[in-house]
Amino acid sequence: MNTPGLVISAPASGTGKTTLMLGLLRAFAQQGKTVQPFKSGPDYIDPAFHRAASGRASVNLDSWAMSRGMIASQISAAANADLVLAEGSMGLFDGVAVTGETGNGASADISELTGWPVVLVIDVSGQAQSAAAVAKGFASYNPNVKLAGVVLNRVASPRHDALTRVGMEAMGIEVLGSLPRVKSIEMPERHLGLVQAQEQAGLDAILDDAAKFVSEHVDMERVLAAAQPCKPITGPAPRLTPPGQRIALAQDDAFSFVYPHLVAAWRAAGAEILPFSPLADQAPDDSADICWLPGGYPELHAGKIAAAQNFRAGLQAFAMTRPVHGECGGYMAMGEALIDKDGTRHQMAGLLGLVTSYAKRKMHLGYRQAELTHPLPGFAPQSQLRGHEFHYSTILDQPDTPLACVRDANGAEVPETGSVRGFASGTFFHLITEATS
């Protein structure tokens, strides 16, 4: 894959890399270039914005969960593109303590594996020449990760810009752009990150503003010239068995978090996807042989889900003879009840005894490795799965048979084991892939 690429990263979260990423995607698209976006890590929110900005589906690259072969397969999405832009997560070198399939989940792993240089976005508010010490440290931390240059963000004035550039020049760091402080293109946030792309009013106008802002303050030609082709990546093909031949897949604002590579792999293996909307009170297609409820934001729609009698009755009837599986929010919707942040209890489908509460908030975040103790659609007992968990709900009751032994990235067992009862099963982690070893 010879398409040149760059990794857009930063020293930490909240420094402006998403603004730069979206602005670059839209600006290059407006120039007539075909840009393939990627997202480092198990993020659901950013890829939807990438797609809106670029017109191409964004793809996750995850060094902890994915093998080299799977990453190579994911990168093939850039075929026929003019440029690759991969947005990092957290800080450039931030990952878990224990190495997984290919690395520890850091964005730097993707840069090292692919050879794509890093554009580092640095928030220079409250400093000037000192920012060069930060950039120099990032440039030298791993000699296998090449720094293409920096984009200065939240620059207060021309004098501030000039002083900061003096420090960068002294350290031999190329400045690719300088973004002044603005508020107009920042996205609203929710507990899982940004509000979903489909919920953002006036998104096209915001993306156009971001493109104009970035184009005016970043040297687009120098950014383009800094991109490098991907190095050859080899490894065994990923194992992603469809859970059934005809898959009823819940898809709406409450159930939208399913990794695109899973659905693509199911289709590539010959499975048919039959979408339906619980929020529209639709039942799963009766011709399906498996129903899959992804995660999302059921707590924001709990009253509507509870009132969706056709959905609940159809799901209950389906689960009498065929598998129904839920992930995170989908798992909660399959449970007995969901208590929202105001303490109101909402009846869920009752396929499992799970009761969850957002009135008692606790963040659950991290990679998960699971050994199945019971079969999961598409996987036999003892299968080793890799996934990611991120939610703020608290388990009040999880009375059914545990589905798996689940551990975090360090190998410590977690109580979110998932559940199984009859044909119904659920997990709090979102499946990424089956482990290769």
PyMOL commands that set and color helices and strands:
alter all, ss='L'
color gray80, all
select helices_A, chain A and resi 17-30+45-54+68-78+107-114+130-141+158-170+197-199+203-217+220-226+260-268+278-280+298-307+309-319+329-334
alter helices_A, ss='H'
color red, helices_A
select strands_A, chain A and resi 4-9+35-40+59-61+83-87+118-123+147-155+175-180+189-190+193-194+228-229+246-250+272-276+290-293+324-327+337-339+345-347+355-357+364-372+384-391+394-397+401-402+404-408+419-421+424-427+430-434
alter strands_A, ss='S'
color yellow, strands_A
deselect
rebuild
show_as cartoon
